[in-house]
Amino acid sequence: MKDFILKSSDRYILLGTEGRFLHLATVHRNTREYLCFQDLKTNKVYIEEVTLAGNLEFIPDENLVIDIAKFLEYKGITLIKKGDEIREIKI
């Protein structure tokens, strides 16, 4: 699926988030890295790019976000619901 590689689907609380954000997946494509994580307070799931400095950055390319979300759905990590809202599958 568009050269994506699932590097990790380990579940753990992201450092520095005071227990609010749960790592769902790390995805690579070419030289870029993307992080999928869930806000445990709102249950919303986000996909953001990891910068070279290690920061998270909004992905302005909506088609890229949809491609990553579809890849994660294919891998059983997330499920896309109405309005392209992404929700975690409880496994």
matplotlib code that plots the C-alpha trace (Angstrom):
import matplotlib.pyplot as plt

x = [0.0, 1.9, 5.3, 4.2, 6.1, 4.6, 7.6, 5.7, 2.3, 3.3, 0.9, 2.5, 1.9, 3.9, 6.5, 5.8, 2.1, 1.2, -0.6, -2.9, -1.7, -1.4, 1.0, -0.9, 1.6, 4.7, 4.8, 7.6, 7.5, 10.7, 12.6, 9.6, 8.1, 4.5, 3.0, -0.5, -1.7, -4.9, -5.9, -7.2, -9.2, -11.3, -10.7, -9.7, -7.0, -4.3, -1.7, 1.2, 4.6, 7.7, 10.2, 14.0, 14.1, 11.7, 8.7, 5.2, 3.9, 0.4, 0.2, -1.4, -1.8, -5.2, -4.7, -1.5, -3.3, -6.1, -3.6, -1.9, -5.2, -6.2, -2.9, -3.4, -7.0, -5.6, -3.1, -5.9, -4.7, -7.5, -10.9, -12.2, -15.8, -18.2, -16.6, -13.1, -13.0, -10.5, -11.2, -9.0, -10.1, -10.2, -8.2]
y = [0.0, 3.0, 1.8, 2.3, 0.2, -0.4, 0.1, -0.3, -1.0, -1.2, 0.6, 2.9, 6.4, 9.0, 10.7, 14.2, 14.0, 13.4, 10.1, 11.7, 10.3, 6.6, 5.5, 3.3, 3.1, 4.4, 4.3, 4.9, 5.8, 6.6, 8.8, 10.1, 8.9, 9.3, 8.7, 7.6, 8.3, 8.5, 11.3, 9.3, 12.3, 12.7, 9.3, 11.1, 9.5, 11.7, 11.1, 13.5, 13.6, 13.3, 16.0, 15.5, 17.3, 14.7, 17.1, 16.3, 18.3, 18.6, 17.0, 19.5, 16.9, 15.4, 12.7, 11.5, 11.4, 9.3, 6.9, 6.4, 5.9, 3.3, 1.5, 1.5, 0.2, -2.6, -3.5, -3.6, -0.6, 1.9, 2.0, 4.8, 5.8, 8.4, 11.7, 10.3, 10.3, 7.8, 5.6, 2.9, -0.7, -2.2, -5.4]
z = [0.0, -1.4, 0.1, 3.7, 6.4, 9.8, 12.1, 15.4, 16.7, 20.3, 22.7, 25.2, 26.7, 24.8, 27.0, 28.1, 27.7, 31.3, 30.3, 27.8, 24.5, 23.6, 20.8, 18.3, 15.4, 13.8, 10.0, 7.5, 3.9, 2.1, 4.5, 6.3, 9.6, 10.8, 14.2, 14.9, 18.4, 20.4, 22.8, 25.8, 27.0, 23.8, 22.2, 18.9, 16.8, 15.1, 12.4, 12.3, 10.8, 12.9, 12.0, 11.8, 15.2, 16.7, 16.9, 15.6, 12.8, 11.2, 7.7, 5.3, 2.5, 3.2, 0.7, 2.4, 5.8, 4.2, 2.6, 5.9, 7.7, 5.1, 5.5, 9.3, 8.8, 6.5, 9.3, 11.9, 13.9, 13.2, 11.6, 9.5, 10.3, 8.9, 7.8, 7.7, 11.5, 12.7, 15.7, 17.3, 17.1, 20.5, 20.3]

ax = plt.figure().add_subplot(projection="3d")
ax.plot(x, y, z, "-o")
ax.set_aspect("equal")
plt.show()
